[in-house]
């Protein structure tokens, strides 16, 4: 299995496509006027504490206040501990290049080990040893300044999700400076000997560097030499010291309610750091300026990929050449065709996403059970690809076609699990029920592709359907009857509506209009309004 990265850069946006064996498996988009927040570190201000939810809202300078739950906060220190770390002297001549969060698999792993201490002075009670010490109302007060990191972008009407458990990634490691001392290894590194080797090396390097906090070896650290890991540790230590220095300077000299302390890398550089692996065979970039930036970054931090970074200067658009543009447009459609003739229906709501599998025109050759089984097996490949391509997250319900044989249900589930192993995001799935339903979850840190590129339809308001002209006609008739019983003064009624509604009233419903005029004793005239949607209307009393 080989992978290619295609980077399309314009002054308006950056787009990155991941091709697996020539097929588009992931598309990432970043608008330059609306950069993602995940991984950014802010010195924010607490604007509201909610004891009933054990959460707080924090101003980080965005349109919506961000959300911080008590479970995402560092555990309070004991009274015997120092409440503040003395900030080191400011570091100069430090080039901060790795300003980002861990890739999804490492962040999922690191979140399980985040049991950290505080680095700033929170509003603690007099006796932190009290059982109430961990309640958020005893740890934060309105107006407190707090160092936080974004772990989830704004989604819909919800603000960004925050944590005080800071994580700093490099190419091979993730440093948890506010965590207890700990050494971990990515779960994607499976060899026991390699896991032990990495733990031993990192433990020794941490002792030599007097490094406090947690350290996790990322998947890319597999088979890496001690010297490479040592360079990463030094870089991460310097980066953390710079962040602490900036935090201290901001507290002393800035009166702003929020301040950006540490910013995320741009999408192309982030993908070079997080998505490039031993399977990557090519990185194509269609912008010369971005090509030089990526090539320099790769040479310094990911040298093995540097020879594969190439500037594409062809006349045909890079995304058109590899059919990524077509895949992007198809990823916004509700219906996904299967090669056999079956199809998927994908519906995304605020609560969950549902994916329905249908046989369509595929009739098979043997029996119904065999037809259903083959359709479901094919659907597992398409489902795994569409979930990653569209970046669907949260709760996902898969409605496979009912299968009577247990062995078939087991095969379909195994196929789905196998396909999901290629996904960078953490997923959990249940067994196939007798009704053919599979419940699964996928870690969500940013908006899905349809949410990022689309908005609710102004006509149907996102429902996906509108009332028929007949339904609107009958509503208007009922409204006129209510007005006729209530108001005696008008000489006539004027119906202002969409052309499709007026046309029906003057044609197939003309008899009903005549009966209504006789019933209320008033004439009814009609007026077309081109700016109205098919569901909008107005009744004027003249």
N, C-alpha and C positions, 0 to 999 in steps of 0.2 A: 504494500500500500504506500503510495507516494502522495505528497502534498505540495501544493503551489500557493503562493500568496500573490494576489494582484492588488496593487495600491493605486487607486484613482484619486488624484488630488486636484482640486480647483480652489480659487479664492473663496468660494462659498462653503465648501464642505470637503471632508475626507471620507472616502469609502474604501473598505478593505474586504476582499472576497477570499475565502479559503476554498481551494479546489482539492477534493480527494479523489484520486484516480481520474482526474479530468471532469468531475461532477461537482457543481457548487454545493458545498455543505454548510457554509456560514457566510453571512454578509453583515458587516459592521459599518455603521454610518455615524458620523459626528459632524454636526453643523457648527461652523466656526463662531457663530453668534450665540450658540446655545451649547456650550461645552458641558460634558458630563462632570459630575461632582464626585463620583466614587473615588476614594483614595485621597481626596483633598483633606488637609488638616486646617482647622480654623480655631481661633480664639474667639469663642462666641459668648453671648450674654443670655442667661436664663431669663425668660420673660414670663413663664408660668410654670408652677409645680402642681401636679395633679395627684394627690395622695391616693385617691380612689382607683386610679389606673397605675399607680407606681411608675409614673412617667413625668417627663418635663418637656416643655417646648423651648427651643433654643434659637435665638436669632443668629444666623450665620451670614447675613447679608443677602439672602435670596428673597423672592417675592413671598414665599410661604415659609413660616417658621418650621424648623426641623424638629424631629421627634427623637427623644432619648428615653429609652426604657431602663428601669433599675437593673435589669439583668445584663444590660450592655455597659454597665459602669464598673470601674475598678472597685474592688472590695475596700472598705475603709480601713485605714491603718489603726493599730492599737495606740493607746495614748503614750506608750513608751517609745513609739517610733517618731522620728522626725517628720513633721508635716510637709516639709518642702525639701526638694533637692536643690542644692546650691548650683545655679547655672554655671557652666564652664565659660571661660573667656570666649568672646566671639571668634569664630574661625574665619580667616580671610583666605583668599586665593583658593577657595573650594568650589569646584565646578559641580553643581548639583544637576545631575542628568537623570538619575533614577527616581523621579518623583511620581510614584504610582502605588497602587494597591496590588496585593497578590493576585495571581490568576485564580480562577474560580475554584479549582480543585484544592489548591493550597489554602485559600481563604476558608473554605469549608472545613478543612482539617484544623487550621489554626484556631477557628472559633471554638472548637471543642476543648482547647487547652488554655483559653483566655481566662486566667484568674489573676488579675493584675492589681498593683498598688497604685496609689494616687501620686501624681507628679505636681499638682497644684494644690493650693490651700482651699479646700471646700468648706462650706459652713457646717462643721461637725458639731455634734452635741458635746456636752461637757464630759460624758463618759462613753467613749466609743465602744467599750466592752459590753455595753447594754445590748440586749437582744434587739432593741429598736434601732441600733446603730446602722443597720443596713437598709432601713426604710428611707425612701428618697426624700421625704420631708425633713429628715434629720441630716441629710447630706447636701442638699441644695436649697438655696433661697433665691427669690426673684432678685435680679441684679447681679448675681454672681458671675464672674468671668470663669470660663471653663474651656479646657483644651479638648477638642473633639475631632473625630475623623468620620467622614461620610462612608457608610457601607452599602447604602442603597439610594439610587437616584430618586428624584420626585417621580411619582407614578400617578397619573390622573390628577385627582384632587388632593392627594396625600403629599405631604412634604418629605424631604429627605430623611432617611433613617441614620442615626448617629451611634457612635460608640466612643467610650473614653479609653478603650483598650487599643492603643496605637499599634499599627503594624507597618513595617518598612521593608519592601522587597528589593532584592537585587536580582541578578540573573539566576543565581544558584541557591540563594537563601532568603528566608523571611525572618526579620528581626522583630521581636516583641519587646521593646525596651521597658514597658511598664508591667510586664508579666513577672511572675516568680521565675527563678532560674530553672530552665528546662531545655532539653535538647530533643527534638523530634525529627522524624523522617516522613516524607510524603508517602501516603498509602499506595501511590502508584508505583513505588519502587518495591518490588515483591521479593527479590532475592534476600534471604536472611543474612548471608555473609556481607552483602553490600550495605544493608541497613546497619549492621553492627559496625562495619568499617567507618561509615559516615558519622555515626554517633560517637565513636571513639575519637575521631579526628576533631569533630566540632567541640566535644567536651574539653579536649586538651587546648585547642585554640582559644576557647572562652576563658580558660584559666590563665593562659599566657597573656591575653589581652586585658584581663580583669574586666571582662564584659559582663554586665549585669542584665538580667532579663531572660527571655526565652529565645530560642533559635530553632528554626525548622529548615531542613534541607528540602528544597523543591525537587520536582521530578527531573529537572535539567541537571541536578547535581550528581546524578548517577554516573559512576566511573570517573568523576572529576578528581584531579590531583589536589594534594593538600595545599599547594601554592595558590591555586585558583581560589580555593575556599578561603584562604587567608586574606587574599586581596579583597574579596567580597566583605569579609568581616570588618576589615579596616575601613572600607568605604561606608558601610552601614553605621559604624561607630561615629565617623566624622559627620555623617548626615544627621544623626540624632543630636549630636552636640550643637550643630548649626540650628536645628529646630528649637532646641531649648534656649539657645542664645536669642533667637528671634522672638520667642515667646516672652522672655524676660524684658527685651527691649520694647516690645509692644505694650506690655503692662505698664512700663514706666513712662513712655512718651506718647501713647495714643489714647485719645478719648473716644474713639469710635466704638460702637456697640459690637462690632465684629471685625475681624481682621484675618485675611488669608495668610497662613503661616507657611504652607507647603502645598504645591500644586501638582496635579496629575500631568503625566506626559501626554503629548499629542497622540491621537489614535495610531498613526503609522508606526511611531517608535514603541508604543505600548504593545502593538502586535508583534513587532520584531522581538521584543523581550519575552513575551508570554506565549506566543503561538508557534514560534520557530522551534523545531525539534529535529531529531535525527532522520525523520521521514521527509523533511522539507528538501525539495530539489531545486526550487527556483523562487525568486522574489522579483516580480516585474513592477516597475514604477513608471507612470506615464508623465511625470512632471520632473523637469531637470533639477529645479531647486530642491524639491523634496528628495530626489534621488541622492544628491550630494549629502543632504542631512542624514538620511537613513544609512548611506554607505559609511559615513564618518562614525555614526553611532554603533553600527555593526562592527566596524573595525576595532573600536575601543572596548565594547562590552560583549559582543557575540562574534568573535573573530572567525569561527568556523563557517559562519553563514556569509561572511563578507564577499567571497568570490562568486556567490550565487546571486547577489544583488545586481540587477541589470536595469538600465534605462530603456524603456520602450518608446520609440519615436515613430511608430507606424502611423499611417494615415487613418486607418480604421480605429475607432475607439477601442480601448483595451477591454472594456466590459462587453462591447458588442462582439469582439473577436472570439471571446471565450463563452459567449451566450449567457453571461452573468446578468445583463440587463433584462433578458427574457425571463430568467429565473426570478429576478427581483419582482417583476410585474406579476408573475404567477403566484408569488408568495403573498400577494395582497388579495388573492381571490379566495372565495369561500369554498369552491369545489376544486379538488385535486384528482386528476385522472390517473388511473393505474394502467399499466401496459396491457393487462389481461382484458380490460374492458370494465373492470370495477372502478369505484371512485370513493374518495373520502369527502366528508362534509365537515368543515372546521368552523366552529362558532366560538368566539371569544367574548366573555362578559366580564364584569368587574369581579364577580365571585369566583369564576372558574372558566376553564376552556373545555369544550366537549368536541370529540372527534368521532364521527360515525362512519362505520365501514359498510359499503354496499356492493353487491355483486354486479350491479349495472347490466351491461350487455354480455357479461361472461356467463355462459351456461354450462361449461365443463363438458366432459365426455363420458363420465362413468355414472355417478350418482350425486344426489344433492349434498351429502356429507362431504364427499371429496371436493366438490366445487367450493363449498364454504371454507373448507380447510385450506385449500390452495389460495383462495382470495385473502383469507386472514393472514397467512404467511407472507404473502406479497405486501399486504398492508403494513406489517411491522417495519419493513424497510422504509416505506414511504413516511410512516408516522414519525420514526426516529429522525429522519432527514428534515421533515417539515417542522418538528419541534425545535430543532437546532437552528434551522434556516430562519424561522420566524421569531426565534428567541422567546418562545412561549414559556411562562413560568407560573408558579403557584400551583393550584390544584388543577389537574388535568384528568378528565374522565374519558376513557377509551371504550367505545361501544362496538366490540367485534360482533360479527354475525354468530348467532347461537350455534354451538357445536355439541353434539350429543356424546361423543366419545372423549373420555378423560385424557387419553394419550394425545389427542389432537390439541386439547386445551393446554397441556403441558408443553407441547412442541411450540405452540404459538407464543407462550410466555417466555420460553427459553430463547426464541428468536428475537423477541423484543428486548430482552435483557442484553443479549449479545450486541444488538445494534446500538443500544444506549451506552455501551462501554466506550464508544468513540466520542461521546459528548464530554466537553470540558466541565459542564455544570453538574452539580451533585443531584442525583435523582433517586427516588424511592418508589417502588411499585408493589402492588398487592397481587394476589393470585387472581386468575380468571374465574369469575363467578359463573354459576349455572346460566345466568342470563347473558353471559358474554361480556360483562363489564370488568374493566380494570381501572382501579384508582391509582393515580401516581402523583407525585409532587416533583417539581424541578426548581432548583434555587433560582431566585429572581433578584437581579441587582440593577437592572435598567429596563426601560420600556421595551415592549415587543416591537417588531418591525412595523406592523399595521398601526400601532399606537404612535410610533415615532413619525411615520410618513403620512398618516391620514387623520381626519377629524370626523366627528359625527355628521351625518347627512343633515343639512338644514331643512330638508323637506320632511323627512321621517323622524328627525331628532335622534337618530341612531338606532331606532327600533328595527329597521330593515324592511319595513312594510308601511303602507299608508292605507287609509280608508278608501273604499271604492267610491266612485262618483254617485252611485245609487245610495250608499249609506249617508253621504253628505246631503244629498237631496232630501232624504227623509228627515234628517236632523233639522234642516231648514224649514220643512213643512211643520214639524212639531213646534219649532220656535215661533213661527208666524201664528199658529193657533193660540199659543200662550199670550203673545202680544195682542191678538185680536180680542181675547177675553179681558185683558187688563187695561188696554188703552182704547178709548172710544173716539178720541179727537182726530187721529191721522186720517187724511183723505185717501192715502194709498201707501203701500209698502214697496220699498225698493230693495231687491236682493242683489248684493255685490259679491261676486264669487269668481272662481277660476273658470276658464272657458269650457273645460270638460263638464263641469257641473251645470253651467248655464245651458250648454248644448243639450244635455239630457232633459232638463226641465222644459225646453222648448220642443222636444221631439217625443221621446217615449213617455215622458211624464206630463205631457201637455194636458191630458184629460184630468189628471190629479190636480194640476194648477187651476183649471177651470172650476172644478168642484170646490176647491179651497176658497176661491174668490167668491163663489156663491155663498159659502158657509159663513165667511166673516163679513161679507157685504162690502168689501173694499177691493179695488183693483191691485194687481201685483205686477210691477215692471222689473226688468232685469238689466244688469250692467256688468260687463266683463272687466275684471281688474287683472292686468298682466303681471303684476308683482305678487299676487297671492299664490300660495301653494294650493294643491288640490284640496287640502283639508280646511283651508281658511275661507271664511265668509263673513259678511256683515249685513245686517238688516236695518235699513234706514226708514224711519217713520216720517213721512212728508206731510 
